[in-house]
């Protein structure tokens, strides 16, 4: 571990990791805010554009664990930089592609690179910080997620509507080039894991608490993505189809507030924060289900939803790392896998609901998923989501 002093965090390096998270989330979620423009340009339906999110998720889902296991012995920084360079390539291809199949392929490989990034950065942040500030270090790194949601996605949505969605992806490639320079300068390198210290994938899965964290992650993120992936069509019945950018801004600002609270409390109140997030999301989904045609209530429900969601990437990844110990990278790869299974599931389930039952079913489907999520998190009081997180 780097000697950063008793109470200091290496903010320059952590913020570089936060920017990597920002670009990863932006790459993942941008099609959700650009469904109409991408659909018209690529000449496919909005539900098929939604599958660009699904293919991204599948790329992460099927490769994160095997790639992480294969690269356990690699030094961390070269592996991280390879993934970041990959984002430049795939987002540039997406920006210039006129072929839906080629765009799908680029999105798949974007997901592969994202899986590597997500498997690395939580453990990376923890290794860069003093032991008693590891949760806060992870929170700083995860701040890239709500910033992407609050600023990046609305900005990309605005650009997509005004000057074209392709420019949004091109700007993201340019930002990634800046990140490469920043990371080379400020992110330290760490050795990989020695072979004698490695657990098998099955061994990590069987560690106490790991399975509870994985289930809660899967169900919560699936509930989230059923709504989030198809937020544009969900808003249409309320006459808010032109308010997607504003809605995503409200969601993201609330998420940013949530991660600030999470960063302040996570090292002492992880369990309480997880339970509050699940309950608050349930209340938000109920609000959107009952009053989804009332714009004022939609704004209120989305704000509560953002508060519920903003901290959970930090909460789930911190819980996973703490339960897995030295096997944190493999456990993080498992989180990546179930997270992206949930993203893919959200794209598929939401697409089916959109084409059959209709958008009014989205909040209720989310509520059905949140009930077992709350039950498992509540029961995982000793392992998984304990009342206190040991240093």
N, C-alpha and C positions, 0 to 999 in steps of 0.2 A: 504494500500500500504506500502511496505517496505521502510524505510527511507534509500535510497542509496546515499543521497547527491544530490546537485542540478544538477551536470553534469556527474554523474557516472552511469555506468551500471553494474549490477551483472553478470559479464562475465562468471564466473564458472557455474552458474545455467543456463544461456542462452545457453552456449555451450553444456551443457548436453541435453537441448531441441533440439539444432541443431543436435546432434548425433541421437536423437530419429527420427528427420525428415530424416536424412541420411539413417538410417536403414529402415524406412518406404518406402522411394523412391527406395532403393536398392531392397527390397522385391518385390515391385510393378513391376519394370522395368527389372529385370534380365533376364526373359525369352526372352525379345526382342533381347538381345545380344547372347542368347544361343539356338536360334531356331533350328539350324541343329543338335546340339548334343542331345538336349532333344528329338527331333523328332525321331532320330535314336534309342535312348536308350529306350524310352517308346513305340516305334513302332506305332506312329501315324503321321499324316501329319503336316507340318509346320503351316498350317492354324489352325489346332486343338491345337497346342502348343500356338499359339497366343491367344486362348481362355482362357489360364491360366491367362493372363492379364485381360481378360474380366470378369472371375469369381471373381477375386480379386476385381475388380471395382464394381461388383454387390453386393458383400458382404458389402462394404462400403456404396453403394448407398441406399440399402434398410434398413439399420440398423442405420445409423449415426443419423438421426433426432429422431427416437423413443428412441434410447438409450440415446442420449443427453437430451432429454426432461425428460425421466424417472430418470436420475441421476443428475438433476439440484441441488438437495439438498445435494448431496454427497460432502464430502470434496475432493478437487481436486487431491491431491497427491496419495491417495490410488487408485483412479480411473485411474490415469496415469500409476501407477506401474502395475496394473492389465493388462492393454493393452500391456505394454512392456514385461511382463512375457509371455503373449500370443504369442508374436513373437518368443520367444525361442522355444515354443512347435511346432508351425506350420511350421517353417523353418526346424526344425529337422525332422519332419515327411516328408517334401518335399525331404530332403536330402537322406532319406533311402527308400522312396517309390518306388516300381517297378510297381505300378498300376496307370494307367492314371486316373480312377475315384477317387481313394484315393488322388492323387495329386490335382485334381480339388477341392475336398472337403477341403483340407488343404489351398488351395489358397482362397477359399471363406471365411474361418474363419480368414485368414490373413487380408483380406479386412475389416472384422468386427472390428478387433483390430486397423487397420489403421484409420478407421472412427472415433474411439474414440480419437486417438492421434491427428488427424487433427482438430477435433472439440475443443480440449483443448488448443493446444500449442500457438496459436496466442493470445488468451485472457490471457493465463498464462504469456506470455512474456510481455504483456502490463501491467499486474498487478505488475510485478517485477520491472518496470522501472519508473522513474520520468515522469510526464505527457508529458512534451515537448520532451521526447526522446522515446515515445512509438513506433513510426514508425521505429526508428532505432533498438529498441530492437526486434521487429518482424523481421526486416531484418537480424539481427544476427542469430536468430533462424532458419530462412528460408535459411541461408547459407548452411545448411545440404543438401538442394536439389541440387544445382549445384555441390557441392563437390561429392555427390553420382554420378551425371552424368559425371563429369570430371574425377574422379579417381575410384570410386567404380564400375561402370558398365564396363569401359574398363578393369579394373583388373579382374573382374569376367569373362568377355569374354575371356581374356587371359588364366585364370585358367581353364575355361571350355574347351578351345581348347587343352590345354597341359596336364592337369591331370584329367579332368572330371568335369562336371557341378555340381555333387553332393557335391564335396569339397567346391565349392563356397557357397552353402547354409549352409554347416556345419560351415564354417568360420563366416558366418553372425550370426549364433546362438551363437558362442563364443563371438563375439563382443557385442551382446546384453547382455550377462552375465556381461561383463565389464560395460556396460551402467547402469545396475541395481544398481551396487555398487556406481557408480558416482552419479546417480540421488538420491539415498537414502541420500548421504552425502551433496549434493549441491543444490538440488531443494527444495524450501520452500513449505509449505502446505498453502492452502487457503480454507476458508469455501465455501460451495455451496451457491446458491442463495436462499434467503428467499421466502417462498411461496407467501407472499403479494406483492413481487416485480416482479413476473414472468408474462410475456406475453405469450399468447397462440401461437402455431406455426403459425396459420393463422394471428394473430396480428403482429408477427414479419415479415411475408411475405409482409404484407401491409404497413410496414413502408416506408416512402419516400426514394427512392434511392436503396432500397434493391433489387427490381426486376431488375433494370438496371444492377446492379453488377452481379446478378445471370445469366442473359442472356449473358452478355459479357464473363463471365467465361465459360459457357457452350459451346458457339460457338468457342471461341479461343482454348480451350483445346481439343475439338473435332477435329479441324483443325490440331492441333499439333499431336495428337495421330494417326490419319490416316497415317501420315508419320513415326512417331517414332516407333510405334509397329512393323512395317514391314520394318524397315530400311535395314535389311540384304538382303531380296529379291529385294528391290529397287536399291541397289548398284550393283547387279549382271550384268545387261545389260551394265554397264560402265566398266566391268571387274574389279570391286572393291569388289568382294565378300569376299576377304581375308583382306579387309581394314576396317571391321566393328569396330574393337577396336580403330583404329586411328581416324575414323570419329566420334565415340562417345567421344573420348578424345577432339577433336577439339570443338565439340558441348558443352561439359561440361566446358572447359576452357573459352569459350566465355560466357557461362551462368554465370560462376563465376565472370567474369569481370562485367557482367550486374548487378548482385546483389550487387557488391561493389558500383557501381554508384547509384543504387536504394537506398541503405542504406544511402548514403550521401545526397540524394536529396528528399527522399520520404516525409518528413515532410513539405516540401515547394512546391514540384512540382509533386504531385501525378497525376494530370490530364494529364500534358504534357508527363509524362513517359508512361502512359497507351496508349495514342494516338501514340506515337513514336513506342512503342512495336508492335502495330497492323500493322502499315504501314511497319515497317521493316520486319516483318514476311511475309507480302504480297510480298515484293520485293524478299525475299529469296525464297518463293515458286515459284514465276515467274522465277527466275534464275534456279531453279532445274527443272522446267517444260520445259523450252526452251533448256537448256544446260545440261540436266541430263545425257547425254552420254559422257560428257567431264570432265575428272577427276578434272582438275584445277578449273573448275566452280562449280563442286560439293563441293569441299573443301570450296570455297568462300561462296556458298549458305548456307552450314551447319554452317559456322562461323557466318554469319548474323542471321541465325535462332536461334542459341544459344544466341546471344546478345538480340534478341527479346524476347526469352522465359525466360531467367534466372530470371528476376525481377518480372514476373507476379504473381507467387504465393504470394509474399510479397505484391504487389500492390493490388491484388484482396482481399486478406484477411484483409489488413489494411482498404481498402474502406468499406468492409463489416462490420468490427468492429466499425468504426466511424459512419456509418449510423445507426447501430443497438443500440449503446450505451450500456445500462445495459443488453440488450438481446443478447450480442455479442456471447455467446456460442451457442445459437440456430441458429443465423445467420451463424456462422462458420460451424455448422452441415449442414446447407443448401448449403453452398459452397462445403463441402465435397460431398454432394449428387450429385449436378450437375457436379462437377469435375469428379466423378467416373462414372456418367452417360455418360460423354464425353469420358472417358477412355474405357468404355464398348462399346460405339458407335464407337469409333475409331477402336477397335478390330474387331467388326462385319462388319462395312462398309469397312474397309481396307481388311478384309478377303474376302468379296464378290468381291471387285474390283480386288484383287489379282487373284481370281479364274475365273473371267469373262473378264473384260476389260484389265487388266494388270497393272503393276506397274507404267507405264507412266501417269496414271490417277491420282495418289496420289496428286501431287502438285496442279493440277487444282481443285480437290475437295476441297482442303484446301483454295484456293483462293475464291471459291464460298461462303464458310462459313465466310471468313474474311470481305467480303463486308458489310453485316448487322452488324457484330461486330463493325466495325468502325463507322457506322451510329449511332448505339445506344450509344456508348461511347461518340461520339461528341455531341449528343443531351442531354446527362446527365450532363449538365454543372452546374446545380444548386444543384441537388441531385444525388448521385451515384458517380460521379467523378468530384467534384467541383475543381475550379482552385486553391483554397487553402484548406488545411485541418486544421480545427480548433483544438486547443489543447483540 
